[in-house]
Amino acid sequence: MSAFEASLYAKEVGATLVIPIHMDNPAFPPNFDFIREMFEKYDVDYEILENDESIEIE
């Protein structure tokens, strides 16, 4: 799923927070600027975590 598709899907299902995953494949490096642009364009809250980083969701 592309960042564009993910942002539209998140908006459609009413996601309150999106955390992109499976983005550490060196064969397909992510374009974080584009990902941020799409989520912000469609007003989707997101958090991009570093490898091995975690957050607590309440």
N, C-alpha and C positions, 0 to 999 in steps of 0.2 A: 504494500500500500504506500503510495507516495505521500509526501507531506500535504499536498493539496487535497488528496482523497481523505486523509486522516482528519484534516481540519474540517472538511465538510461533514464527515461522518460524526465527529465529536459534537459539532453544532446540532446536527439532526437528532441525535439521541439525548441531547441535553447534558453531556458530560460536564461535571463541575471542575475536573482537573484531568489533564492529559499528561502522561509520562511516556514519552517515546522509548521503546525497547528494541533490542536486537539491532543496534546500530553500530556494532563494533567489527563489522566484516571489512577487512582491508581491501577486498576485491570491489566493494561498493561503498566507498567512504561517504559519509553523510555530508550534506551541505547545510550546516547549522544555520547559516544566514537565511537560506530559503525556508527552512523549517520554521524559524521564528517569524519570518515574514508572513507565511501562510496562517499560522495560528493567530497572529495579531490582526491580520486582515479580516479574519472571520470571527474575531473577538472570542477566542477560546483560551481559557487559562491553561498554562502548561508549565512543566518543570523539566528541564533537561538535566539529568544526573550524570556525573562522571562515572567511569567504570568503578565498581565496588562502592559507590556512594549509595546511601539509603536515606529515606525520610520516613517519618511517622505520619500516618494518615489517620485522622480521628473521625 
